[in-house]
Amino acid sequence: MALILVAFLSRVDSLRGVERFARANPHLLPHLGLRKPPGHTILTLLLHRLDPEKLQEALLQVFPGADLGEVLVVDGKHLKGSGKGKSPQVRLVEVLALHLLTTLAQAKAEGREDQALLELLDRLGAEGLKGKVVVGDAGYLYPELAGKVVQKGGRTSSS
């Protein structure tokens, strides 16, 4: 998990990217408790085996003041089954309220996902992010996006 976190903070935006990051930075591995770089399959298996509730409990022990009611998660995804045959693959971005376990807003990403997310933030209105922490993978760590979150009263890992 530490490797994934360090890689994502270094703007890596995929598990394949984490694998490449680990191979390119072998000097970091001992500091992260690793002897050799893990492959994509191991990283995927690790994430699929994580119990979300136990992970949440562990994070709350590390960050006891965290208020999950103040966290919005941004995520992009490809719709399963799209892109078959001649039809293009459908990509979506969404904003999820972690404490409600529901999607607040969703949009089709015609171009870059961060641009679609900027449009979603506009749709949420000025008060939509007040006091909220917005988290997402490294693919969303663009200065323009972080600036929009801050402008709307929210916080990101880069603000």
TORPA-696081 format. One record per residue (C-alpha): residue number from 0; x, y, z. Coordinates in pm, 1 decimal, decimal comma. Layout:
BEGIN
ATOM   fiza          x          y          z
ATOM    NUM          X          Y          Z
...
This chain:
BEGIN
ATOM   fiza          x          y          z
ATOM      0        0,0        0,0        0,0
ATOM      1      288,0      236,7       76,8
ATOM      2      428,9      185,0     -273,6
ATOM      3       92,5      262,5     -432,1
ATOM      4       57,7      576,9     -221,0
ATOM      5      408,7      701,4     -303,7
ATOM      6      359,4      627,2     -673,1
ATOM      7       22,7      805,4     -684,4
ATOM      8      170,3     1105,6     -503,6
ATOM      9      432,7     1104,9     -779,0
ATOM     10      150,4     1142,2    -1037,2
ATOM     11      137,6      777,6    -1141,1
ATOM     12     -219,2      707,1    -1247,4
ATOM     13     -247,9      330,0    -1292,5
ATOM     14     -137,5        1,3    -1138,1
ATOM     15       77,7      -65,0    -1445,0
ATOM     16      232,3      273,7    -1374,3
ATOM     17      296,7      168,7    -1012,2
ATOM     18      475,2     -139,8    -1141,6
ATOM     19      691,7       76,7    -1373,4
ATOM     20      751,3      328,1    -1092,0
ATOM     21      876,2       50,8     -861,0
ATOM     22     1115,7      -82,5    -1125,3
ATOM     23     1243,1      268,7    -1201,6
ATOM     24     1300,2      353,4     -833,6
ATOM     25     1456,7       44,8     -670,6
ATOM     26     1625,2      266,1     -407,7
ATOM     27     1279,8      336,5     -255,0
ATOM     28     1176,3      -25,1     -213,7
ATOM     29     1361,7     -104,6      113,1
ATOM     30     1209,5      209,6      270,4
ATOM     31      865,2       76,5      178,5
ATOM     32      929,4     -270,5      319,4
ATOM     33      988,2     -434,1      -20,0
ATOM     34     1279,9     -642,4     -146,8
ATOM     35     1183,3     -638,7     -512,1
ATOM     36      929,4     -450,4     -724,4
ATOM     37      585,1     -613,9     -728,9
ATOM     38      422,7     -689,6    -1060,6
ATOM     39       83,6     -574,4    -1183,1
ATOM     40      -85,2     -904,7    -1088,7
ATOM     41       34,5     -883,9     -726,5
ATOM     42      -78,7     -521,8     -696,8
ATOM     43     -420,7     -609,1     -838,4
ATOM     44     -461,7     -908,5     -606,6
ATOM     45     -364,3     -695,0     -308,0
ATOM     46     -627,1     -434,2     -383,2
ATOM     47     -897,7     -691,8     -449,6
ATOM     48     -827,6     -862,3     -116,2
ATOM     49     -847,8     -546,3       92,0
ATOM     50    -1145,3     -522,9      322,7
ATOM     51    -1269,9     -162,9      277,5
ATOM     52    -1404,1     -139,9      632,2
ATOM     53    -1074,9     -257,7      784,6
ATOM     54     -882,3      -17,4      562,3
ATOM     55    -1108,9      263,6      679,0
ATOM     56    -1050,7      165,0     1043,2
ATOM     57     -674,0      161,8      987,7
ATOM     58     -678,8      502,7      819,0
ATOM     59     -889,0      647,6     1100,3
ATOM     60     -627,0      523,3     1349,0
ATOM     61     -356,0      703,0     1151,3
ATOM     62     -574,7     1011,9     1092,8
ATOM     63     -802,4     1019,6     1400,0
ATOM     64     -940,4     1365,4     1321,2
ATOM     65    -1063,9     1267,8      975,2
ATOM     66    -1432,9     1330,2      916,2
ATOM     67    -1552,8     1100,0      638,9
ATOM     68    -1862,7     1316,7      602,9
ATOM     69    -1635,9     1581,3      457,6
ATOM     70    -1475,0     1360,8      190,2
ATOM     71    -1575,6     1353,9     -175,9
ATOM     72    -1412,7     1096,6     -402,1
ATOM     73    -1359,8     1166,0     -772,8
ATOM     74    -1320,2      869,3    -1001,8
ATOM     75    -1316,2      781,5    -1368,7
ATOM     76    -1424,0      454,4    -1521,4
ATOM     77    -1495,0      280,2    -1847,0
ATOM     78    -1837,8      124,9    -1879,1
ATOM     79    -1808,4     -250,1    -1891,5
ATOM     80    -1904,8     -387,4    -2228,7
ATOM     81    -1863,5      -57,1    -2410,6
ATOM     82    -1610,6      -39,3    -2689,1
ATOM     83    -1711,6     -376,1    -2832,9
ATOM     84    -1722,8     -400,3    -3207,7
ATOM     85    -1751,1      -61,6    -3378,1
ATOM     86    -1895,0      129,0    -3081,7
ATOM     87    -1655,2      352,7    -2889,6
ATOM     88    -1563,8      288,9    -2527,7
ATOM     89    -1773,2      499,5    -2289,7
ATOM     90    -1582,0      681,4    -2015,3
ATOM     91    -1746,4      843,3    -1714,8
ATOM     92    -1629,7     1057,8    -1426,4
ATOM     93    -1819,4     1084,8    -1102,1
ATOM     94    -1816,0     1257,2     -766,0
ATOM     95    -1907,2     1027,3     -476,4
ATOM     96    -2005,3     1126,8     -122,5
ATOM     97    -1813,0      878,9       90,0
ATOM     98    -2037,6      913,9      394,8
ATOM     99    -2355,3      863,3      187,9
ATOM    100    -2206,4      583,1      -23,7
ATOM    101    -2370,1      740,2     -327,3
ATOM    102    -2281,3      929,3     -642,9
ATOM    103    -2354,1     1302,7     -628,1
ATOM    104    -2281,0     1378,6     -993,5
ATOM    105    -2171,0     1189,1    -1301,2
ATOM    106    -2076,3     1292,8    -1655,2
ATOM    107    -1956,3     1134,0    -1975,6
ATOM    108    -1591,6     1216,2    -2046,8
ATOM    109    -1561,3     1310,3    -2414,6
ATOM    110    -1197,2     1414,6    -2383,5
ATOM    111     -972,3     1420,0    -2080,7
ATOM    112    -1135,6     1303,4    -1759,4
ATOM    113    -1009,9     1605,3    -1565,8
ATOM    114    -1198,7     1837,7    -1804,2
ATOM    115    -1521,1     1644,2    -1748,4
ATOM    116    -1460,4     1666,7    -1374,2
ATOM    117    -1418,4     2045,6    -1397,5
ATOM    118    -1764,1     2058,5    -1560,0
ATOM    119    -1905,7     1841,6    -1279,5
ATOM    120    -1762,4     2075,4    -1017,2
ATOM    121    -1933,6     2366,7    -1191,8
ATOM    122    -2264,4     2175,5    -1181,6
ATOM    123    -2227,3     2118,4     -805,1
ATOM    124    -2245,2     2495,1     -752,1
ATOM    125    -2030,0     2722,2     -537,6
ATOM    126    -2151,2     2576,0     -207,9
ATOM    127    -2104,7     2216,1     -321,9
ATOM    128    -1747,7     2184,9     -193,2
ATOM    129    -1744,0     2416,3      108,2
ATOM    130    -1547,3     2242,7      383,2
ATOM    131    -1506,2     1922,7      180,6
ATOM    132    -1187,2     1732,4      103,4
ATOM    133    -1177,5     1610,1     -256,3
ATOM    134     -967,2     1299,0     -318,5
ATOM    135     -892,9     1100,6     -630,4
ATOM    136     -617,6      912,6     -801,3
ATOM    137     -311,3     1078,5     -948,2
ATOM    138     -489,0     1134,4    -1277,6
ATOM    139     -673,1     1424,3    -1115,7
ATOM    140     -373,9     1607,0     -968,1
ATOM    141     -383,6     1891,4    -1221,2
ATOM    142     -326,5     2248,8    -1097,0
ATOM    143     -638,5     2376,0    -1279,6
ATOM    144     -853,8     2113,0    -1111,5
ATOM    145     -705,4     2172,5     -765,1
ATOM    146     -758,7     2546,4     -815,5
ATOM    147    -1126,6     2492,0     -899,5
ATOM    148    -1176,4     2281,2     -585,3
ATOM    149    -1015,5     2550,8     -368,9
ATOM    150    -1215,2     2824,7     -546,1
ATOM    151    -1533,8     2640,0     -447,4
ATOM    152    -1425,2     2619,4      -81,9
ATOM    153    -1286,4     2265,0      -82,3
ATOM    154     -941,6     2119,5      -21,7
ATOM    155     -726,5     1873,0     -215,2
ATOM    156     -398,3     1699,6     -142,9
ATOM    157     -222,9     1968,7     -347,2
ATOM    158     -392,0     2269,6     -184,1
